[in-house]
Amino acid sequence: MPRLAVLLIPVILSFVVQVPAAVFFSVSSLRAGNGRAGDGDIATAALAIGLALLGPLALLASRRFPGPVVALVTAAATTDLLVAPDHGPPYISLAFAIVLGMARGARVWAFASVAAGWLLCVTIGAAIGLDWNPFRIVATTIGIVICLGIGGVIRSRRERMSAFRAESSRRRLSAEQAERVRIARELHDVLAHSLSQINVQASVGLHLAEQQPERAREALANIKVTSKDALDDVRQVLGMLRAEPESGERDESAHFAHAADSVALAHSARQAGAPDAPLTPQADLAQLPALVARVAHPGLSVRLDDGLTVQPPGAVQFAVYRIVQESLTNVVRHAAASEVRVSLAEEGDTIVVTVADDGRGANDPVPGGGLLGMRERAELIGGSLDAGPGPRGGFRVVARLPRGVER
């Protein structure tokens, strides 16, 4: 229901019920005096009409000042009841004021105002000799309690809905943030590896440009292929993020997940040797030899020791590939190593991935995006990752991954 309608409907109903009836009863009372109405009677009639009008007008401010409105309308209703105790329309603006006040959080105002009004009516009415009908007192009390209950229920429902919306928003933002981190991790792994290879090949080309032009030309060709792959990766993820979600993928986090998966799949397809082929299953252990061969160059020897007897599930293979890829990228960029050993071993139900080099190492490695991404990959499938100086110098990355994780 529109907010304006919620505000105006109580005002209009209260006005229609109270004001015309108050005018009718007041005029009828004056006519019953056969023209002998005194100034006191006229003043009483004017007061009754004014009180009947005050309630609906006060309800216009109930949205901004629900508590004071309850107090004002209760005072007007109490005065109206004491001035004209035996005739007049029901003061229904009081019922609306109580419900709206409770619904908008003015519980203390509502309880205090209603209790004070009820006590004043009973005590003052008894003091001035008004003969209250017990049934009327009971009915009025029950009606007030019902209004308080209705307002309380509406307030509780609003609070539950507000809490539900806040929790839904928190979960949605959490899911979106998780997918953004996932996309950043994929882009980092793919682009950092590609750019490192470009840097290495460019250095080789510059070194061999004069002595071995054929080798330099080969390095330039490798730079062209690698840079094209990296550019395609960036274009693909940007295209996926800019595109509208499909009809069955309205959730934004699901759209982000689809984008990250597409980047990983496309990169895997090209690494498998089919740059223009359709998407193929994501990177696995079968692609590790090709990865090792691409990283190796005349100044860096890379050896792969695969001691796995049983192939783990796809999620584990993908994590192993990415961890090895990022570790080799860090070796190329930071280690100044001449030899790297990549080993895969089994320890019970655990797969141990070790990448060790003989470079300069780091006693206190700063956890940048690469190390953080590798650790996140391991933890996402229930594993762990340690990185630090090797026992014989250099740097070593050791990941322990559960063998039986399913995607």
Buried (B, 14 or more C-beta within 10 A) or exposed (E): EEEEEEBEEBBEBBBEBBBEBBBEBBEEBBEEEEEEBEEEBEEBBEBBBBBBBBBBBBBEEBEEBBBBBBBBBBBBBBBBBBBBBEEBBEBBBBBBBBBBBBBBBBBEBBBBBBEBBBEBBBEEBEEEEBEBEEEEBEEBEEBBEEBBEBBBEBBEEEEEEEEEEEEEEEEEEEBBEEBBBBBBBBBBBBBBBBBBBBBBBBEBBEBBBEEBEEBBEBBBEBBEBBBEBBEBBBEBBEEBEEEEBEEEEEBBBBBBBBBBBBBBBBBBBBBBEEEEEEEBEBBBBEBBEEBBEBBBBEEBEBEBEEEBEEEBBBBBBBBBBBBBBBBBBBBBBBBBBEBBBBBBEBEEEBBBBBBBBBBEBBEEBEEEBBBBBBBBBBEBBEBEBEBEBBEEBBBBBBBBBBBEBEE
